[in-house]
Amino acid sequence: MSKNVGRTMKTLAIVSGTLGIIVCMYFGISIIAFGGEKYGRDVSIFLGLLTLIGGSFSAFVGAYIIYGFGELIISANSIERMLFQQQSQSIVQGDNGVESAQA
């Protein structure tokens, strides 16, 4: 397992998003170029553009969500590290974290 899961997820998001967009562009252009023989020219243009635009947009949105989740994990790890350091400092200083009630 990776020690830095957030950074791994962000890298995975960039790679998968880029590959997804490239594959959608390839198949969209292929459908437009070669689909007219099988389905008719109008249908192939529609399906090709749908694949180009819709598929690329879906790949981008999916990658964006995964990237955001990786960023969230990195932020949570940073907060956890900061809280641990504060807790360690308060233990060293003799403060047990319980405040006395003054009435």
Sequence and secondary structure as in RCSB ss.txt:
>XXXX:A:sequence
MSKNVGRTMKTLAIVSGTLGIIVCMYFGISIIAFGGEKYGRDVSIFLGLLTLIGGSFSAFVGAYIIYGFGELIIS
ANSIERMLFQQQSQSIVQGDNGVESAQA
>XXXX:A:secstr
  S HHHHHHHHHHHHHHHHHHHHHHHHHHHHHHTHHHH HHHHHHHHHHIIIIIHHHHHHHHHHHHHHHHHHHH
HHHHHHHHHHHHHHHHHTT  S      
